[in-house]
């Protein structure tokens, strides 16, 4: 079988020709095949996102050509799991999605739009939002660019949604610098808490009265493995994700009797290419490294969108206050 961009990284490494090509590429950057252990089940194409801009598409194309005598095979069928759209699942619904310009937020917003929903796509990057909307020109997508740590941006999102809001997906978030509590600066703490915890809370506070008046609604807050354990990230990020789980459980308890479901998804490693901040803590990184290397596999943004849209949708009618670990089994290790 020909190796393609959609063949898994594991398939490439196990192939005599493909393995030599990938190992040669890694050696040029000073890396080894062992570093790919968590991503063996992902398509080779995903390395573009994983590289955080360091690997252009042309490198993948060159590898595919080199493995196939200079040609790129035309039967490039996706390997493994393939996203399956449920037509009409969000028909007639207005759904707010934050972080919608890239990564998990974009995959979530895209799926909801393709399943018939009206999407209010919020993100700080106006250019990326415009590009996302252009990709789905026939979908009902309203973009709102702004900093959700500012109240005027939250007000703009609510105004764009109008009188009816059926669901909210709080996806936007940032990493910290892996610093332990004794090293965490005010700047890191304040920014991570503002984006990962305070902004989602304020959006919930804005939409819940609207949902309560309608007698129905669904909220999904993206947490993290760092919300389930203390050895997945730094102090600020871990605190923010533990906090979002508390917000989720409290709201689920308070608003469940009013027809509103509030749930959370806790991702593990996800191949979104989100950049790490500069000046990473050496002490924190060293302490976390052996535990992060135990991640069983990395997911794609589309994997997480499948989990998120399930809990947002009416398919999860009997689920409220749940914390779904969408992490490839990391949480049971």
N, C-alpha and C positions, 0 to 999 in steps of 0.2 A: 504494500500500500504506500502511495506517495506521501511524503511529509509535506504538510502545508502549514500556513500560519495558524490554522485552527487545530492542528495536531497538538496534543498536550506536551508540556515541557518534558514530562517523563518519557513520552514516546520518542521525542527527539534524542534524549540522553541515552535511551536503550538501543537506538539505531546506530550501527557502526559509522555510517557517514554523518548522520545528523549529530550524533554525540561528539564526534571529533570537531565539528563546526562550532557547536555551542561551547564546548570546553575551550577551544581556541579563542573564542570571543571573550570568555570570562577571564582567561589568562592575561589578555591585553589590558584589562582593567584591574588586575591584581586580585581577582576573586577566584573561587573554586566552585565546583559543581555542588559541594556540600551546602553552599548558601542557598541553593534552590530547593532544598528539601521541603519547605512548607508550600511550595507552589507547583509541585510535580503534576498535580491534576488540572492545572490551568492551561489554557491555550497559549502557545508561544506568543501570539499576538498581544497578550496581556503584559508582556515585558515592556511595551512602550509606556503604558501607564505606570507600571511598577518603577520604572527608571526615573520618574519625576522630571521628565524633559531631557534626560541625558542620552536616551536612545531614540533616534528618529525612526519613522516608519521605514525609511530606506534600508536600514540595517536588517530588519525582519525580511523585507523583500529580497535582499541580497542572500540571506541565509536560505530562503526557500529556493531561489534559483540555483544556488550552489549545490543543494541537496537533490536537485532534479535536472541536472544537465543543462542548466541555463534557462530553464523554462519555469513558469509559475503554473501549476496544475489548475485546470478550470473547475474541477469537481471539489471545491474547497468547502466541504460540509462541516458544520461545527461539531466539535467533539464533546462528548459527555452531555451534561444537562443543557437543555435548550428552553429558553423562556417561552411559555405558552400563554398567549393573551386570552382573557375571558371576555368576549365581546359584551358590551353593555353593563359590565359589573358596576360601573360608577355613573351610568347614564342618569342625567337629571340632577347630579350632585355637584356642589361647589366645594372644592378641596384646596386648602392652602398648603403649600409645600415650601419649607425654607431650605436654604442651601441648594436651590434648584438648578443652579448653573453648572454644577459639576458633580462627579462622584455619586454617592448614594442618593442625594437629593435629586439630581438630574434623572437618574434611573427610575426613581419613584414617581417623579412628576411625569416622565415620559409614559410609564406604564398606565398611570391613572388616565392621562389624556387619551391614550390609545384604547382604553377600555370605556371611553365615552364620557369621562368626567370633564367638568369645567375647572381648569387648574389656575390658581393664583400662584404664580411662580415667583418667589422672593429670594433675592440674593444681593450681596454687596457689589457684584460685578455686573454692570449694565451690559458690557460688550458680550460676555458669555451668555447672559440671558437672551440677548437678541439672537445670538447664534443658535441657541437651543430652540427658540421659537421658530426660527427659519427652518430647522430640521423637520418640524412637524407643522408645516404651513396650513394644513387642513384641520388641525386640532383647535379646540377652544382653550387658548392659553392667554392669560393676562400677566404680563411681567411687571414686577415692582422692584426697582433697584434701590437699595438703601441699607444703612447700618442698623440692624435690629436691636442694637444696644441703645438706640435713640428712640424716644417715644413717638416722634413725628413719623419715623419709618414704620413703626407698628400701626399707627393710625392710618397711614397710607395703604397698608396691606388690608386692613379691615374695610376701608372705604372702597377699595378695588373689588372686594368680595361682594359687597352689597348687603342686602337684608338677610340673605340666606347663606349660612355656612354649615355644611354637612359634616366636614371633617377637617382636621388640622394634623399635619405631619411636621413635627419639630425635628428637623434633620440637621440643620446647620450646626457646626461645631469646629473647634480647633484643638490641636495638640498643645501640651505644655513642653517644658524643656527637660523632663524626667527628673527634676530636682526633688530631693527629699525635703521634708518640712523645714529643717534647719538651714536650708539654702534658698528656699523659695522667696523671690523678691516680691515686693508689693506690685510691681508692674506685671509680672507673670500671673500672680494670683488674681489681681483685679480684672485683667483682660480675659482669662480663661473662665472665671466665674461669671463675668458679664455676658459672654457669648454662649457658654454651654448651659448655664442655669438660669440666670436672671431673664435673658431674652425669651427663652421658651416659657418661663412662668408668666411673663407679661402678655405674651400672645395667648396663652391659655386663659388668663384673666379677662382678656378682651373677647374671646369667642364663647366662653362658657355661658354668659347670660343670654347670648343669641341662641345657642343650642337649647338652653333651659326653657326659653320661651317657646321653641318649636317642639319641645318634648322628645328630642332625639339628637344624636350627634356622636362622633367618634374622634378621639384624640390619640395620637401615637407619638410618644417621645422616644427618640433614639438615645439609648444609654451606651453601655460598653461593657466588655469584660471587666474593665476597671471599676465598674459599679458593683461587681460581684466579688471582687478580691482586691488585695492590696499590692499585688506584685505584677500588675499589668502596665502601669504607667507611673508618672510622677505624682507628687502630692496634690497639686492644684487640679489636674485633670481627674484624678481619682476622687477627690472631694466633689467636683462638679457632677460626676456621673453617679456617685452615691446619692447626691442631692436630688438629681432628676428622678431617681427611683422613688425617693420619698415624696416628691411632688406628685408623681404618678399614682402611688398608692393612696395618698390622702384624697386626691381628686376623684379617684375611682370609688372610694368609700362615700364621699360626700355627694357625688352626683349620680351614682349608679341608680338610686331610686327614682331619679328624674329622667331616665331614659338615655343617659350619656355614658358611653364606655370610654375608659382611659387605660391604655396599655403601653407597654414599652418593649422594644427590641434591644437586646444587648449583643452587638456584633463582636466578633473576635478580630482576627486579622483580615483586612479587606484591601484588595488591590485597586486603590483609587488614585494612588500617586499624590496624596496630600503631602505637601512638603513639611518637614520638621522645622521648628524654629531654629535660629542661629544660637550659638553658645550653649549647646546641650551640656547638661551636668555630667561631668566625668564620673563622679561617685554614683549618681543615680543610674546612669547608663550601665556601669559595670555591675551594679547590684541586680538590675533587671535582666541583663543579657541572657543568663542561663534559663530563665523562666520564659522569656519571649521566644527563645529557640525551641521551646516545647510546643509551640503553636502547631496543631495537627495539620492545618491547611489554611491557605488564604482563600477567601471568597471573592467573587466579583461584585461590583455594585448591583448588578441585576439579581444576584442571589439574595442580597439584602432587600431589594425592592420587592421581591416575591413575598418575603416574610412580612414586610411593612404593610403592603397593600392587602394582604390577607387579614391582618388585625384591624386595619382601617375599614374594611368592607363589611357588608352584611353577612358574609360567610362566617364571621366571628361573632355572631349574634349573642352567643352565650358566654363570651369571654370578657371579663372586666377585672382590671387590677393585675393582669398577668405580666410577668417579666419573661419574655421569650429569649432564651440564649441561642442566637443564630450565629454559632461560632465553630461549627464543625466538630463539636464535642470537646472543645478546650475546657469548658466549665466542669466537666466530670473528671478531669485529670488531677 
